[in-house]
Amino acid sequence: MAYSNPPRARWACGLLCGSLTALAAAAAPAAHVHAAGVPTNVTGTEIRTYVGGEGSDPVWPTVFNGDVRQLPTPRAWEPGDSIREIPKGQPGQQTPSKKPLSDAPHVDPLLDLQRNAEPSRNQRVFGTPDLNFAGGGFSGVNPPDTVGVVGPNHYLQAINGSSGTQVRIYDKNTGEQVANFMMQSLGSAQCASGLGDPITLYDQFADRWLISEFSNSGNRMCVYVSQSNDPVSGGWYAYNFQAPSFPDYPKYGVWPTAYFVGTNESTLGLYAFDRVKMLAGQPATFIRLSTTKLSGFGFQMIQPADADGAQQPPTGAPGIFARHRDTEAHGPTGFLSEDFLELFFFQPDFTTPANSTLTGPVQISIAEIDSDLCGLSSFNCFPQPGTSTALDPLREVVMHRLQYRNFGTHEALIGTLVTDVGTNHGGKRWFELRRTGGLAGSWALHQEGTYAPDALNRFMGSISMDRTGNIALGYGTNNGTAPNYPSLRYTGRLAGDPLGTMPQGENTIATGAASNSSNRFGDYSSMNVDPVDDCTFWYTHQYNPTNGQWQTRIASFKFDACLGDGFGVSAAPSNHAICAPDTLDPINVTVTAFNAFSDPVTLALQGEPAGVTGNFTVNPVVPTGNSVANISVGAGTPAGNHTFQIVGTSGALPPSSADINLSVATAAPAATTLTTPADAATGVSAGSTTFAWSAVADAIDYTLEIADSASFSNIVFTTTVATNTATVSAGLDSGTAYYWRVRANNACGSGTNSAVFMFTTSTELCSIVNAAIPDSSPAGLNNALTVSDTGTVDDLRVKLDISHTWVGDVKVTLTKGSTTIDLYNRPGVPASAYGCSGGDITTTLSDAATLSVQTDCQNATPAFPAAEYRPAQPLSAFNGQSLAGTWTLNVSDNAGGDTGTLNSWCLLPGEGSGPAGTADLALVVTDMPDPATIGGDLSLLATVANFGPDTATGVSVEFELPPELTYVSSNIVNSHRDEGDAPRGSAWNCSAAGSTVTCDLSGSLPSVSMAPGLELITAVSGAASAGTISTTATVSGDQIDPDSSNDSVTITTELEGKTDFIFANGFECAAGLPDCATVDPDIVDSGPVNLVVGPGQDMMLNLVTGFFGPYAANSGADFNIYPGTAGVMYFYVFADEVADQSSVADGPSSGQVAVLASGTEIGPSSPLTSSGQANTQNWIGGATGYVGLYFRNESTGQFNYGYVELQTTGPNGFPATITRYVYNSAGNPITIP
């Protein structure tokens, strides 16, 4: 992990006393907008814009370049295997409903509209599925979370499995299964152990696939983006994003600016992932914002819109999220005949995350709904025949997907949810919202309906619209009377049918024959539209053909009407790289007729960047027909990546377009900067090492070269990759010095080589695997390690890192040539039939060890706590063999119910194999105070974390001090101890040798923990000159550090002449300075500061802690400047923080804040404004002076008098600058000097 230095304005306990998660992720809290001028909905709910959000560190993807058909196949569930039920997440406390609920029958106001509609079953194709075949079967998990998506040639389905998500890929033309694998096989680290809740999407605008699940630990969202439109053999980029809390029930949506995600967390999580970076396989970030939950529901999630169709949303359109508000359940009262949809609009800024905004809720009135299905939180509602187990209605969310389409003339949003149409009788409410006029328009309800034609419950639905506006709605059905077991059906409407109705009849996909054994049913399903014809619907969901054991089904169908007039435009090749000015390779454009359509189609470019021009050899084109696009890129075209469209139009039909992706360069790329392994790194794995370097603007790919000499006269390895990382898995010798360099390439040629870095490989030969071990599969998992080292084997040792919940199931063998030995063979068997119940194998095997893996296993985790163990069979069987060649490790699980992952394994040939284990140490350093006083003291505050995977020993921090600083002493600055942190009593022992100060940590530092905080106190030379000094600190340990980029920190400190004030954090001026005797010890003075509040900013200052930043409620604001009506500056003093706090007014009983001058005393006789919004008339137009304050000091509980030195400018007061703030900590009056 990498860390950036935190702001140096003031060090607070939060840096060292916060959680490890807080240390690893910088978070920018969202600001509020004050009530003045805020628009409101009809319910009185304010439409707020939240600014800021949490921005993650960049996540580097791992790359899978293989064929998924070669990945381990999920083991089929068998009778006797365990069954797991996934709990429904309800983070935080459920807020009570606003109004008592009633069990009285509820008549849905839209039912008669549907029942009175004339049935129209003339859609022959729609009523008969094209394909209807079995998807994934019972996996031993309830619910399956069935989801699927269709692409150009494949259908991809995902369901929950016993150890993560099972993925199946089918030929969409035949329904034949092409591949079957575990999603976690694509992942690494935490994502190598998946937990489920899958999502599958097809990004039509990029011709790519996205699949996702969450991890078994670490709050990870594991997101996989295909490298091409081939999900089978085209490769995947794997991203491992960490959420601040468990990201339950994640739902994703494709949007041009981001992949948007809604989650069920303690605060509703709304995420934006950097889609552009993820499509390119580059390091990507996310931005997270949140909003308040509705009362009444425990489980909640806001559904993101997922865009379909040939035409993208308007340029710059924010992402859209939606939920429903049942006023009887959530409030406010007084809306007995209507309820509301609530829209939120997310505009991410990945360059400056603090500029990201979330606006909402924008409420849209809909007909009355009833969320009271057996209450607001019961999972047991819809009865089943012959059992007391009832099914969860999942009333809380707008279901997956909230589909978006842009028809050119208007935009549409389509969604569905379940509502009570009687007494706990589920019906499907569906809606279509429309917006005209692009971003200048507003979303409004176009139509809505409720489908519940009989006594069956209809729930867990999904809805989509095809390219002509026809709609299909799929769902599950059941009730408590046989034979109405859980089954699958769908209905639909044509674009011209009466609004609010589904008159195209109800059609069956699968009929159930038994009840479900769990109340957890479905959780969601998926209705999608084929991106090729944009007509064919694909639906997948679960039903119950066998008692207690669900099965999934996949069906496709379409309306005849959609297959009428129409056309589609495609273009190849679609990806181009060019050195401008130049001409692209000819682009073949095909206009395909749907049915017998034969009207001319006019082609044009749309959205092309400046300097791009083109023409077509044939235009218009009569479909089915072809043309060639000749496109030129001029000298004025900006360098970078651009996407534009070739668009076809014909009369009033919706346009069809094909994306052209253009990478423009105007010169060869600049040199890159190497990062990992660091220069002169040692202990680098010769078996598998990832090399990384900085991304370079306008680069298309990078060439990595590794040589055994600095002259590169003998290059032993070279590869060209599309991203700024590359993994070398073979070809390097152990214990050898190597040199590496990288150059970036683009259409203008190759850039200059980077600087050369050197590294030395470890004597350990390792394979980093991170692959799941098939459960109850004697065939197990094979992993091959190719060794190029010469020599013969003598005294071989083997290091293993295997995560497993029951090691007694595990057998491990090692093979070289014709020799195979057992390293582990179900430890604890036969003494116990089930073997040792301990968890994890993280140890080294040696023939010389005293303890045995077979008999000394512990029924705990780790199961093998000692450093070394003797293997089940001697490693000496390999003595005398050549070390070079292929070594194969096999790990098998020989009983059901427990699962695991092979993380890594290493060969340690001969003696002196290097440090044992791997520990990712990270260092953060801040200085205190900054600026520091010449002749005074300067403290350097260091935090060391170990992100594992092994315990770190020999931890040391080395400070290289500049000539201006002299080491004085060291302290432990925090005494907290979270579970897993360094043991109590751990201390830092520091010593100086010249300008180098070395601080050694006593004891060890466990994996995923922090060491005690270290304060290094130095003296600033009285002879130093004012200016900037730099101090470098580096952390190290005995273990291999896989990420050295976070080991070293250089921090700069400003030096200034002696001052006559005391800092708010308690660091006084140095003893012996002439002005010290004149300082009042009760006066707390910030000294000169430069805190700027710009136009439109809402900023707060805490005089005690020194915090200055975006306002957040109840966060200790003492002084708040914000834009009110028409952007005019206002002050705010609080009754909602810790107590009433006031400003000094310009006279008795006045609400106007005075501009105070030097010599003014602030005390009990000062006139004060009341709490709340304070009038700033005296400050508008530009003023310089002091604002007097009377505030509560939260550190002492006393009220203090103080002042803020302030400058305002402009007609609205902005920008405003705070240049100093002072207060009397004893509660006495204070006089402005």
QUIFEN-V667262 format. One line per field, one symbol per residue. ss: DSSP state (H for helix, E for strand, - for the rest). psi: psi as a letter, one per 40 degrees, with the letter a starting at -180 (. if undefined). A space follows every 50 residues. Layout:
ss = ???
psi = ???
//
This chain:
ss = ------------HHHHH--HHHHH---EEEE--------E-----E-EEE EEEEE---E--EEE---HHH-------------EE--------------- ----------HHHHH--------HHHH---EEEEEEE---EE----EEEE ---EEEEEEEE--EEEEEEEE-----EEEEEEHHHH--HHHH-EEEEEEE EEE----EEEEEEEE----EEEEEEE---------EEEEEEE-----EEE EEEEE--EEEEEEE---EEEEEE-HHHHH----E-EEEEEE--------- --EEEEE-----------EEEEEEE-HHHH-------EEEEEEEEEE--- --HHH-EEEEEEEEEEE--------------EEE--EEEEE--------- -EEEEE----EEEEEEEEEE-----EEEEEEEEEE--HHH---EEEEEEE E-----EEEEEEEEE-----EEEEEEEE--------EEEEEEE------- ------EEEE---------------EEEE-------EEEEEEEEEE--EE EEEEEEE--HHHH---EEEEEE--EEEEE--EE---EEEEEEE------E EEEEEE-----EEEEE----EE--EEEEEEEEE------EEEEEEEEEE- -----EEEEEEEEEE--------EEE----EEEE----EEEEE------- EEEEEEE-------EEEEEEE---EEEE--------EEEEEEEEEE--EE ------EEEEE--EEEEEEEEEE---EEEEEEEEEEE----E----EEEE EEEE--HHHEEEEEEE--EEEEEEE-------------E-EEEEE----- -E--------E------EEE----HHHH---E--EEEEEEEEE------E EEEEEEEE---------EEEEEEEEEEE---EE---EEEEEEEEEEEEE- -E---EEEEE----EEEEEEEE---------------EEEEEE--EEEEE E---E---EE---EEEEEEE------EEEEEEEEEE---E---HHH-EEE EEEEEE-----------------HHHHH----EEE-----EEE-----EE E------EEE--------EEEEE-HHH-EEEEE--------EEEE----- -EE--E----EE-----E---EEEE-HHH---EEEEEEEEEE------EE EEEEEEEE-------EEEEEEEEE-----EE--
psi = iiiihiiedhhiddddeiiddddehhhhiiiihidhehiiideehihihh hbihhiihhhiihheaheeeihhhhhiihdiihhhhihhgiihhhiieih iieiihhheedddddehhigfegdddehidigihaiaheehhiefhiiii adeihhiiihidfahhhhhiheddehhdihihdedeiibdeegieafihh ihgddefiihiiiiidiefhhhhhhieaehedeeiihhighhidihgifh hihhideihihiigidhhhhihigdddddefihiiihhiiiiiiididhi ihhiihhiidhiiihehiihiiiihhdddeiiiegeeiaiihiihhgige dgdeeiihhaihhhhiihiheggfaeehehdhiiheiehiihegeeihih ighiiheddiiihhiiiiihebgfhhihhiihiihieadeiihihdiiih hgeaeihhifiiiihaeeeihhhiiiiiaehifgihihiiaiiideihie igeeihihdihieiiieiehhcdiahhihhedefdhihhiiiagdihehi iiihiiiihdddebhiiihiihiehihihiiahiihhhhhhhhhbfheii hhiiiheiihehiiihdhhihhihiiihhhhihidehiiahihiihhhih beiiiiihihhhhhieiiiiiihidhiiheiifhhedhhhiiiiihheid iihhhhieidefdghehiihidifihhheieiiifihiiiiiiiiaeeai aiiiihiiihiiehhihhcfiihhhfhddahhhhhhheiiiihhfhihhi ghhiegeeehhhihhhbehhihdigghehedhdeaheiiihgihhhdeid iiddefiifahidgeidiihidiheedeheihdiahhhhhhiheiidiii hhdiiihghaifeaihihhgiihhhiihihiihheaihhhhhhhiheaei hhifhihhhhiideihhdaiiheieihiheiiiiehihhiiigbehhhhh hhaihiigiiiihhhhhihhheeiiiahihhhihiiadihhegededhhh hihhhiiiifihideehiihieidedeehheehhhdihighhhiheigii hhddeehhahhhifefhdhhhihahfehhiihiieecdihiiihieihei ehhihiiiehhhadehhiiiiahhhfdeeiehihaihiihihhedeeihi iaihhihiiideeiiihheiiiiheeeiiihh.
//
